[in-house]
């Protein structure tokens, strides 16, 4: 396993025990992704064999099956501890679980519904991943996902640490770049952007929360000391620019 994926695995393993109580934004985005999907499900799509990639603790599947009948569902995550947590929840009578890297997963052709919430930006090559999924799923199948595009810090009182905080955050795939990956000749694409906001008492609280959910792996190789922020007590607004994508293979 390459160094980055090893770091991602170990980080989410550590965050598995505190993920559910701290992943408020991820859950809120997941709920809105399901609502987005409902807008296209007026005819009641039949889902035989579904796959969630980057399932984490299983929240997305838990919420999805509350309104959508799915015959079988397979949950996949790179973190053994996250899979352990998801499999302990009795999510679905026909649920199965697998520890695997979605970049290397080879059985997308078995599923008529692939979905992911705030996960595929951890891919080593997101363009290749999306094309791999779309080229392998059968005709009339669906790929639905949410992905962050940017994250902005706004302090209640102006402080030069804003730019430092921004430098500590990973760069995310841009909304229009994701749209360009999908060929309109082979797929029906529907998408939208939303803005989600979350307030913290201090900027360091945001980074500590990332650690609690395992999402504190930094793609930037240089090391920065986030604890230099611990003396800054100004309220901090975090704004997430998130994209929702609904793709049908035709």
VOBA-1610 file (N, C-alpha, C; in pm, whole numbers, padded with zeros to 5 digits, always signed):
BEGIN
Unk+00084-00120+00000Unk+00000+00000+00000Unk+00088+00125+00000Unk+00055+00218-00082Unk+00133+00340-00088Unk+00121+00419+00042Unk+00218+00509+00065Unk+00223+00582+00190Unk+00097+00661+00221Unk+00042+00730+00119Unk-00076+00811+00144Unk-00195+00726+00187Unk-00219+00617+00115Unk-00333+00532+00150Unk-00313+00465+00287Unk-00189+00436+00320Unk-00161+00381+00453Unk-00197+00483+00560Unk-00161+00609+00537Unk-00195+00715+00632Unk-00346+00733+00645Unk-00416+00727+00532Unk-00562+00741+00534Unk-00626+00628+00612Unk-00579+00506+00587Unk-00632+00390+00658Unk-00613+00403+00808Unk-00492+00435+00849Unk-00462+00444+00992Unk-00537+00558+01058Unk-00555+00669+00987Unk-00625+00783+01043Unk-00773+00751+01066Unk-00837+00689+00968Unk-00978+00654+00986Unk-00996+00539+01085Unk-00899+00452+01094Unk-00904+00351+01200Unk-00909+00419+01336Unk-00822+00518+01356Unk-00818+00588+01486Unk-00946+00665+01511Unk-01006+00719+01406Unk-01126+00801+01423Unk-01254+00722+01429Unk-01248+00591+01409Unk-01371+00511+01400Unk-01455+00515+01528Unk-01388+00520+01642Unk-01461+00517+01769Unk-01534+00646+01801Unk-01489+00757+01745Unk-01551+00887+01773Unk-01617+00949+01650Unk-01621+00875+01541Unk-01674+00929+01416Unk-01821+00969+01428Unk-01906+00879+01473Unk-02050+00904+01472Unk-02090+01026+01554Unk-02021+01053+01662Unk-02058+01165+01749Unk-01999+01297+01703Unk-01913+01296+01603Unk-01845+01418+01560Unk-01862+01451+01412Unk-01918+01359+01333Unk-01931+01381+01189Unk-02063+01450+01155Unk-02090+01562+01220Unk-02218+01631+01201Unk-02233+01685+01059Unk-02128+01746+01007Unk-02135+01802+00872Unk-02149+01691+00770Unk-02073+01585+00785Unk-02080+01473+00691Unk-02221+01413+00689Unk-02282+01403+00805Unk-02417+01348+00813Unk-02519+01444+00750Unk-02502+01571+00775Unk-02592+01671+00716Unk-02583+01668+00564Unk-02462+01658+00512Unk-02444+01651+00368Unk-02504+01521+00313Unk-02485+01411+00385Unk-02545+01284+00343Unk-02696+01291+00335Unk-02758+01355+00433Unk-02903+01370+00432Unk-02949+01452+00311Unk-02873+01557+00279Unk-02910+01640+00164Unk-02883+01568+00032Unk-02782+01482+00030Unk-02757+01401-00090Unk-02874+01306-00115Unk-02926+01247-00010Unk-03042+01158-00024Unk-03163+01237-00073Unk-03183+01357-00020Unk-03292+01443-00065Unk-03275+01477-00213Unk-03153+01504-00255Unk-03121+01531-00395Unk-03158+01411-00482Unk-03124+01292-00435Unk-03157+01169-00507Unk-03309+01150-00519Unk-03381+01183-00412Unk-03526+01166-00413Unk-03592+01246-00526Unk-03533+01360-00561Unk-03589+01443-00667Unk-03592+01370-00801Unk-03507+01268-00818Unk-03500+01194-00943Unk-03562+01055-00933Unk-03621+01026-00820Unk-03674+00892-00796Unk-03826+00889-00797Unk-03888+00980-00868Unk-04034+00988-00869Unk-04099+00862-00927Unk-04029+00794-01018Unk-04083+00672-01077Unk-04045+00548-00997Unk-03965+00565-00893Unk-03927+00453-00808Unk-03828+00359-00874Unk-03702+00402-00887Unk-03600+00316-00945Unk-03589+00186-00866Unk-03575+00076-00936Unk-03553-00051-00869Unk-03403-00072-00850Unk-03364-00098-00727Unk-03223-00122-00696Unk-03208-00266-00650Unk-03133-00343-00727Unk-03113-00485-00695Unk-02988-00504-00609Unk-02879-00448-00655Unk-02750-00473-00589Unk-02674-00340-00578Unk-02670-00284-00458Unk-02611-00152-00437Unk-02473-00164-00374Unk-02392-00062-00400Unk-02256-00058-00345Unk-02229+00081-00290Unk-02191+00088-00162Unk-02143+00215-00107Unk-01991+00209-00096Unk-01924+00307-00155Unk-01778+00313-00147Unk-01737+00424-00051Unk-01639+00392+00034Unk-01601+00486+00140Unk-01713+00498+00241Unk-01761+00384+00288Unk-01886+00382+00368Unk-01868+00437+00508Unk-01743+00442+00560Unk-01726+00488+00697Unk-01802+00399+00794Unk-01876+00461+00884Unk-01949+00386+00986Unk-02085+00337+00938Unk-02119+00361+00812Unk-02244+00310+00757Unk-02360+00406+00762Unk-02336+00532+00797Unk-02446+00628+00813Unk-02528+00644+00686Unk-02461+00659+00573Unk-02532+00686+00447Unk-02627+00572+00411Unk-02579+00451+00425Unk-02665+00335+00396Unk-02783+00330+00493Unk-02757+00356+00619Unk-02863+00356+00720Unk-02975+00452+00683Unk-02940+00572+00637Unk-03040+00672+00601Unk-03108+00639+00468Unk-03031+00587+00373Unk-03086+00558+00241Unk-03194+00452+00246Unk-03172+00346+00322Unk-03270+00236+00324Unk-03395+00270+00405Unk-03396+00387+00468Unk-03518+00430+00536Unk-03628+00463+00437Unk-03589+00505+00316Unk-03691+00542+00218Unk-03683+00460+00089Unk-03572+00389+00067Unk-03553+00320-00059Unk-03532+00171-00037Unk-03613+00090-00105Unk-03598-00055-00096Unk-03479-00098-00181Unk-03386-00168-00117Unk-03269-00221-00184Unk-03260-00369-00151Unk-03247-00453-00252Unk-03246-00597-00227Unk-03118-00643-00159Unk-03003-00595-00208Unk-02874-00629-00149Unk-02785-00505-00149Unk-02702-00493-00046Unk-02611-00379-00041Unk-02475-00426+00009Unk-02372-00377-00056Unk-02233-00410-00020Unk-02165-00281+00022Unk-02102-00281+00138Unk-02035-00162+00190Unk-01885-00184+00189Unk-01814-00086+00137Unk-01669-00099+00116Unk-01598+00021+00178Unk-01489-00005+00248Unk-01408+00102+00305Unk-01265+00053+00321Unk-01172+00145+00312Unk-01030+00113+00326Unk-00991+00087+00470Unk-01073+00134+00565Unk-01041+00123+00707Unk-01105-00002+00769Unk-01026-00096+00819Unk-01082-00214+00886Unk-01171-00179+01005Unk-01132-00076+01080Unk-01210-00039+01198Unk-01344+00023+01159Unk-01347+00099+01050Unk-01474+00154+01003Unk-01566+00042+00955Unk-01512-00056+00885Unk-01593-00170+00841Unk-01645-00249+00961Unk-01561-00263+01061Unk-01603-00331+01183Unk-01719-00259+01248Unk-01712-00126+01251Unk-01818-00047+01312Unk-01946-00055+01230Unk-01934-00043+01097Unk-02052-00049+01011Unk-02120-00185+01018Unk-02041-00291+01021Unk-02097-00426+01021Unk-02164-00462+01153Unk-02137-00385+01257Unk-02198-00412+01388Unk-02337-00353+01402Unk-02382-00278+01300Unk-02506-00201+01314Unk-02631-00269+01258Unk-02618-00388+01202Unk-02734-00456+01144Unk-02812-00365+01049Unk-02741-00309+00954Unk-02799-00209+00864Unk-02905-00267+00772Unk-02883-00389+00724Unk-02970-00447+00621Unk-02956-00599+00629Unk-03067-00669+00609Unk-03061-00815+00621Unk-02973-00877+00514Unk-02957-00810+00401Unk-02871-00860+00293Unk-02751-00769+00270Unk-02691-00726+00380Unk-02573-00640+00371Unk-02446-00724+00381Unk-02345-00686+00305Unk-02213-00748+00314Unk-02109-00637+00322Unk-01991-00671+00369Unk-01890-00570+00399Unk-01754-00615+00348Unk-01673-00517+00308Unk-01542-00550+00254Unk-01442-00439+00285Unk-01325-00481+00330Unk-01214-00387+00349Unk-01140-00379+00216Unk-01147-00265+00151Unk-01083-00250+00020Unk-01069-00102-00014Unk-00974-00074-00100Unk-00950+00060-00153Unk-01035+00076-00278Unk-01124+00176-00282Unk-01211+00190-00399Unk-01134+00217-00528Unk-01012+00270-00517Unk-00930+00290-00636Unk-00891+00157-00701Unk-00876+00053-00621Unk-00832-00076-00671Unk-00944-00178-00682Unk-01063-00143-00641Unk-01177-00234-00646Unk-01208-00269-00792Unk-01239-00396-00818Unk-01251-00442-00958Unk-01388-00497-00995Unk-01487-00484-00905Unk-01616-00550-00933Unk-01732-00451-00947Unk-01705-00333-00997Unk-01812-00235-01013Unk-01920-00284-01110Unk-01884-00377-01197Unk-01980-00430-01295Unk-02093-00509-01231Unk-02080-00544-01103Unk-02182-00625-01035Unk-02297-00542-00977Unk-02285-00410-00984Unk-02379-00324-00910Unk-02456-00231-01002Unk-02586-00217-00972Unk-02669-00126-01052Unk-02687+00009-00984Unk-02630+00024-00865Unk-02642+00151-00791Unk-02517+00167-00705Unk-02433+00263-00740Unk-02312+00291-00664Unk-02328+00430-00602Unk-02296+00444-00476Unk-02314+00574-00410Unk-02202+00599-00310Unk-02180+00727-00281Unk-02071+00765-00192Unk-02097+00904-00136Unk-02072+00920-00009Unk-02091+01050+00055Unk-01959+01100+00112Unk-01908+01209+00058Unk-01789+01277+00111Unk-01671+01180+00128Unk-01644+01104+00023Unk-01538+01004+00033Unk-01443+00999-00087Unk-01494+01014-00208Unk-01408+00984-00323Unk-01301+01091-00348Unk-01305+01203-00277Unk-01196+01299-00289Unk-01067+01244-00228Unk-01074+01129-00157Unk-00955+01063-00106Unk-00889+00976-00212Unk-00944+00973-00331Unk-00886+00894-00439Unk-00750+00948-00480Unk-00662+00859-00525Unk-00533+00902-00577Unk-00547+00970-00713Unk-00654+00934-00786Unk-00682+00996-00915Unk-00833+00992-00937Unk-00901+01099-00898Unk-01047+01097-00897Unk-01105+01084-01038Unk-01039+01142-01136Unk-01088+01128-01273Unk-01088+00982-01316Unk-00978+00913-01291Unk-00969+00772-01327Unk-01072+00689-01251Unk-01094+00722-01124Unk-01191+00648-01044Unk-01331+00662-01100Unk-01373+00786-01129Unk-01507+00809-01182Unk-01525+00738-01316Unk-01426+00749-01403Unk-01435+00683-01534Unk-01437+00531-01519Unk-01362+00479-01424Unk-01361+00335-01400Unk-01498+00286-01355Unk-01559+00359-01264Unk-01692+00319-01215Unk-01794+00327-01327Unk-01796+00439-01399Unk-01896+00458-01503Unk-01879+00360-01619Unk-01757+00327-01654Unk-01736+00235-01766Unk-01771+00091-01730Unk-01772+00060-01600Unk-01795-00078-01559Unk-01938-00108-01515Unk-02008-00009-01461Unk-02146-00038-01420Unk-02232-00067-01544Unk-02334-00150-01530Unk-02419-00185-01645Unk-02499-00064-01694Unk-02554-00076-01814Unk-02643+00028-01865Unk-02764+00042-01773Unk-02816+00165-01767Unk-02931+00198-01682Unk-02898+00186-01532Unk-02771+00191-01500Unk-02729+00193-01361Unk-02695+00336-01320Unk-02677+00356-01190Unk-02660+00490-01137Unk-02535+00501-01051Unk-02475+00618-01055Unk-02365+00653-00966Unk-02399+00788-00905Unk-02409+00791-00774Unk-02451+00912-00702Unk-02348+00941-00593Unk-02304+01067-00585Unk-02204+01098-00484Unk-02204+01246-00448Unk-02149+01274-00332Unk-02121+01411-00289Unk-01971+01424-00272Unk-01922+01546-00294Unk-01779+01569-00284Unk-01754+01716-00247Unk-01659+01742-00158Unk-01627+01882-00126Unk-01545+01945-00237Unk-01570+02073-00264Unk-01494+02145-00365Unk-01402+02251-00305Unk-01442+02305-00192Unk-01355+02401-00124Unk-01400+02414+00020Unk-01312+02469+00101Unk-01340+02492+00243Unk-01280+02627+00279Unk-01362+02713+00338Unk-01318+02849+00368Unk-01330+02879+00517Unk-01229+02947+00571Unk-01229+02992+00710Unk-01268+03140+00715Unk-01357+03173+00806Unk-01392+03314+00830Unk-01392+03337+00981Unk-01303+03424+01028Unk-01296+03453+01170Unk-01391+03567+01205Unk-01448+03559+01324Unk-01539+03664+01371Unk-01465+03798+01378Unk-01340+03792+01420Unk-01254+03910+01421Unk-01135+03881+01331Unk-01103+03975+01246Unk-00997+03956+01147Unk-00867+03913+01215Unk-00804+03812+01158Unk-00680+03762+01215Unk-00595+03704+01102Unk-00466+03730+01106Unk-00377+03682+01000Unk-00368+03531+00995Unk-00416+03463+01099Unk-00412+03317+01101Unk-00510+03254+01002Unk-00603+03332+00947Unk-00697+03279+00848Unk-00623+03214+00731Unk-00525+03282+00679Unk-00450+03230+00565Unk-00369+03107+00605Unk-00319+03104+00727Unk-00244+02988+00775Unk-00336+02867+00784Unk-00456+02887+00836Unk-00554+02778+00845Unk-00587+02723+00706Unk-00607+02813+00613Unk-00640+02770+00477Unk-00528+02688+00415Unk-00404+02721+00450Unk-00289+02647+00395Unk-00281+02505+00449Unk-00351+02478+00559Unk-00346+02345+00619Unk-00450+02250+00561Unk-00540+02303+00479Unk-00652+02223+00426Unk-00617+02170+00287Unk-00655+02047+00261Unk-00632+01987+00130Unk-00706+02062+00020Unk-00650+02059-00100Unk-00720+02112-00217Unk-00815+02005-00270Unk-00935+02047-00306Unk-01037+01952-00350Unk-01066+01967-00499Unk-01119+01863-00563Unk-01156+01872-00706Unk-01262+01979-00727Unk-01250+02052-00836Unk-01344+02160-00866Unk-01472+02105-00930Unk-01580+02175-00904Unk-01713+02134-00951Unk-01716+02115-01102Unk-01672+02214-01177Unk-01678+02206-01323Unk-01583+02101-01378Unk-01473+02076-01310Unk-01381+01972-01354Unk-01445+01834-01342Unk-01522+01814-01238Unk-01593+01686-01222Unk-01697+01670-01333Unk-01770+01775-01362Unk-01872+01768-01466Unk-01812+01735-01602Unk-01692+01785-01629Unk-01628+01762-01758Unk-01588+01617-01779Unk-01575+01542-01671Unk-01535+01402-01682Unk-01645+01318-01747Unk-01770+01360-01727Unk-01885+01278-01766Unk-01932+01313-01907Unk-01924+01216-01996Unk-01964+01237-02135Unk-02116+01241-02149Unk-02173+01349-02204Unk-02319+01356-02221Unk-02373+01257-02323Unk-02286+01199-02405Unk-02330+01101-02504Unk-02358+00965-02442Unk-02294+00939-02328Unk-02308+00807-02266Unk-02380+00810-02132Unk-02395+00932-02076Unk-02451+00940-01942Unk-02544+01061-01929Unk-02645+01044-01846Unk-02728+01156-01804Unk-02670+01208-01673Unk-02637+01336-01671Unk-02576+01396-01552Unk-02662+01508-01498Unk-02690+01502-01369Unk-02757+01610-01298Unk-02671+01644-01176Unk-02652+01772-01153Unk-02565+01810-01042Unk-02606+01946-00986Unk-02559+01971-00865Unk-02580+02103-00805Unk-02476+02125-00697Unk-02457+02251-00662Unk-02367+02289-00554Unk-02447+02343-00437Unk-02400+02314-00317Unk-02460+02369-00197Unk-02351+02427-00109Unk-02391+02513-00017Unk-02298+02571+00080Unk-02344+02530+00219Unk-02256+02464+00292Unk-02285+02419+00428Unk-02193+02494+00523Unk-02248+02545+00633Unk-02167+02622+00727Unk-02170+02559+00866Unk-02057+02575+00935Unk-02044+02521+01070Unk-01958+02616+01152Unk-02001+02645+01275Unk-01929+02739+01360Unk-01851+02666+01469Unk-01728+02711+01491Unk-01644+02659+01598Unk-01602+02774+01689Unk-01577+02743+01817Unk-01535+02847+01911Unk-01393+02894+01883Unk-01310+02804+01832Unk-01171+02837+01799Unk-01134+02767+01669Unk-01038+02820+01594Unk-01000+02751+01471Unk-00941+02613+01496Unk-00871+02597+01607Unk-00810+02467+01633Unk-00916+02359+01658Unk-01035+02401+01703Unk-01142+02304+01728Unk-01184+02233+01600Unk-01177+02306+01489Unk-01208+02244+01360Unk-01110+02132+01329Unk-00981+02159+01348Unk-00879+02059+01316Unk-00885+01941+01414Unk-00919+01969+01538Unk-00933+01860+01635Unk-01054+01773+01599Unk-01159+01836+01546Unk-01276+01759+01504Unk-01241+01669+01386Unk-01161+01721+01292Unk-01116+01637+01180Unk-01044+01513+01232Unk-00963+01531+01333Unk-00890+01417+01390Unk-00986+01316+01451Unk-01092+01364+01514Unk-01187+01274+01579Unk-01264+01188+01480Unk-01276+01236+01354Unk-01346+01156+01254Unk-01249+01087+01157Unk-01119+01110+01177Unk-01019+01044+01094Unk-00985+01116+00966Unk-01038+01237+00946Unk-01022+01308+00819Unk-00910+01411+00824Unk-00811+01387+00906Unk-00704+01486+00925Unk-00577+01453+00847Unk-00588+01366+00746Unk-00472+01335+00663Unk-00450+01451+00566Unk-00329+01503+00564Unk-00298+01618+00480Unk-00217+01573+00359Unk-00265+01610+00240Unk-00195+01576+00117Unk-00066+01656+00100Unk-00057+01769+00171Unk+00061+01854+00162Unk+00173+01791+00243Unk+00288+01775+00182Unk+00396+01701+00246Unk+00464+01780+00358Unk+00459+01912+00349Unk+00525+01989+00456Unk+00447+01978+00586Unk+00517+01977+00696Unk+00454+01964+00825Unk+00431+02102+00886Unk+00311+02122+00939Unk+00278+02250+01002Unk+00225+02221+01142Unk+00256+02306+01234Unk+00215+02287+01372Unk+00081+02356+01397Unk-00028+02277+01392Unk-00160+02338+01413Unk-00178+02385+01556Unk-00098+02334+01648Unk-00115+02374+01788Unk-00068+02516+01814Unk-00008+02578+01712Unk+00022+02721+01723Unk-00107+02803+01724Unk-00220+02737+01688Unk-00349+02806+01686Unk-00421+02801+01821Unk-00366+02726+01915Unk-00443+02699+02038Unk-00472+02824+02120Unk-00394+02930+02101Unk-00417+03053+02179Unk-00514+03148+02109Unk-00556+03113+01989Unk-00651+03199+01916Unk-00792+03153+01952Unk-00867+03238+02018Unk-00998+03200+02071Unk-01114+03263+01995Unk-01089+03316+01879Unk-01194+03382+01802Unk-01286+03278+01738Unk-01415+03309+01736Unk-01511+03218+01671Unk-01478+03205+01522Unk-01493+03083+01473Unk-01449+03052+01337Unk-01561+02986+01259Unk-01599+03048+01147Unk-01702+02992+01060Unk-01634+02914+00947Unk-01673+02788+00933Unk-01623+02703+00826Unk-01733+02689+00721Unk-01701+02723+00597Unk-01798+02713+00487Unk-01750+02607+00389Unk-01834+02507+00369Unk-01803+02398+00277Unk-01881+02419+00147Unk-01810+02421+00036Unk-01873+02419-00096Unk-01876+02273-00140Unk-01996+02219-00155Unk-02012+02075-00181Unk-02092+02054-00310Unk-02051+01957-00389Unk-02123+01922-00510Unk-02197+01791-00496Unk-02318+01786-00550Unk-02397+01662-00558Unk-02403+01620-00704Unk-02383+01491-00730Unk-02382+01441-00866Unk-02469+01316-00878Unk-02558+01317-00976Unk-02646+01204-01007Unk-02618+01166-01151Unk-02565+01047-01173Unk-02526+01006-01307Unk-02593+00874-01343Unk-02659+00872-01457Unk-02718+00748-01508Unk-02647+00707-01636Unk-02608+00582-01640Unk-02545+00530-01762Unk-02653+00491-01862Unk-02644+00539-01985Unk-02749+00514-02085Unk-02696+00429-02199
//
